[in-house]
Amino acid sequence: MKRKTKIFASPARMNRFIRSGGRLTLLASLLLFFAFCTLNFARAQQYGWTDISRNLPDYPYDTTIINNGEDTLIASLTDIFFIDENEGWVTTWHAFSDQNAAILHTTDGGGAWEVQTVMRPCQVIHMLDENVGYAGSSGGMIFKTLNGGTNWDFMGITGAPITGMSFPPGSDTGYV
């Protein structure tokens, strides 16, 4: 006597169930969605991602109220560059392109920040080491520091917005 094996989830049955819009499909989709969300969060924690936004200080033009209080402009954080796990810089951008702006600097991994002033709002930053670095503005201006950002000096203008900045390893020649 030959035994019959009952197949509970044959491909044909599953295909019919999925096409019929069964609850299993919705439930499986939700479970997969939450599994991936949790997995991404866990990976971010596993690889040392840190949320620095809670520790950012007030800086010039971070929030500006205009039109007799009817409108509020919020500054943007536009780029971030860390030379090691503790020391890093963040560029800020605000709508008043003819005013000073801030570059934020940390030496403790984002626990505390100091405000450094630069002549114009910057979009990008690249530090060669703890002292020498460059920042670029959407107006094409390039600024350089030789003292970790205590002073940002105007270096030149490209004539086009700077949206990226890169230096080959070990080189002091940069590309925008």
C-alpha positions, 0 to 999 in steps of 0.5 A: 500500500502506497502512502499518500503525502499531503502537501499543505502549501504546493506552489499552485495553492500558494499562487491561488492564495496570493492572487486571491488577496489572502490575509497571509500576503498582507501579514507576510508583507507587514512582517517583512517590512518590520523585519527590514526596518528593525534589521536596518536599525540594528545594523546602524547600531552595530556599525556605530552610527550615532545621532548627533542632532540632539547635541547641536548648539544654536548657531547664527541663522539656525532659525530665522523669523521673517515677514513680521513673524509669519514665516520661519526659515530653518537652516540646513546641515549640508555636509559632515566630515570626520577625520577620526571617531572623535573629531569632525565638522558639519557645514550649515546653510541658510537663505541669507547668502550674504551673511556669515554662517557656521561650521560646527566642530566637535572633538568628542564624537558629537557630544559637544559642538563649538561654532566656527564662523565662515564668511558665507554658508557652505555646502561641502567640507573636506579636512586633510587633517585636524588643522588643514581643511577646505569648505565650499559654498553654493556661490562657488567660494572656497575657504581654507583653514590652517588651524582646525577651523578657528579661522576660515579664510577666503581662498578663491572662487570657482564661478559655479556652485560647489556641490562636492569636494574631494582630495586624493589620499596624501595629496593637497590638490583638491577637486570640486 
